Amino acid sequence: KDEAIEEIRWILRNVRKVPQGKPDDFSINTSDALIKQWNELTRSIFLVMIVVASVALIVGGIGIMNIMLVSVTERTREIGIRKAIGAKKKEILVQFLIEAVIVSLGGGIIGILLGFLLAKIASIFANLPFAMPIWLVLLGFLFSSLVGVFFGFYPAKKAAELNPVEALRYE
C-alpha cells in the first residue's frame, strides 16, 4: 500500500514537473484516510447535536417549571380547598407531576414531528433514504416525560406543601 502511494507520488511529481527538493503541490488521499475524516466529521456533528439537544431540554425544562409555578400560584385557593376537604400531599404532588409530564409530552410530540419533518426534508435535499427508527421516537417520549418529572417536581412539591389555611386566604 505504501509502495503504491509512493509510486503515485513519483508519477504525479513528474507529470506536474515539481522540482526535486520542493514540497508536493498536490495531496494523495487513501480510502482509509477519507473514512477516518468522515468518521471524525460525523462524531463531531453528533457531539454538537447532543449539546444542542441538551441545551434545548434544559431550556424547555425551565419553561415547564415556570409554567407549573405560575399554575400553582394561580390555583392556590383550589389547592387549599382540596386540602381542606381531605386531599393528601401525595395526591396534590402526583396531580401536578402528571400535569408537568403532559405539558412536556406536548412539547415532545411537537419536537418529534418537527424532527421528522426536518429529517425528511434533509433526506430529499441530500438524496439519501429516510429512516426514523421507532426506538428513537420512544426515546423522545421517554426524555420528554423525564424532563416533565424532573422540572415539575419543585412546583408539585410546593403545591403539596401549601398550608390549607394560608392557601384559602390567598387571593
Phi, psi and omega in degrees: 000310179297325178295320180296319179296317180294323178294318178296318179300315181298316180297314181297320179297320179291316181296320183273359178056049177278122182298150178301135179090346178271151179289157178299142175255031180207172175227153179243122180249126176269163179297326177298317180294319179295319178296319179297316178297317179299315179298319178295319179296312181294324177296318179296316178298318179299317179296318178298318179297321178296317179297314180298315180296321179296315178297318179297319179295319180294314179298315177298320178296319177296321176299316178298317179299316179296317178300316182290325176295319176297319179299317178298316181297315181291335184251022182303314180297317178301315179298317178300317179296314180300317180291324180294329180264011170115004178294137180273159178304317182299320180296318178294316180302311182297319179301312182288328175294318178298318178298319179296319179295320179297317178298315182290326176294325174301314176296322179296319179296315178298317179297318179295317179296317178295318177299317177300312182297312180295320178295321178296315178297316180298321180294327178291313181291325181274356181056045179240154178292148180262134176211130174230101182294147182298328181296330179290321177295315179297323177297322177298317177295320179298311180296322177300315179297316180296321177297318178298316180293313184296308184277346177270350184295314182299310178298322180295319178294320178299317179295317182293330183274355181301138175282124184301323181294313179295321181295323180289334178282339187294139175232000000 
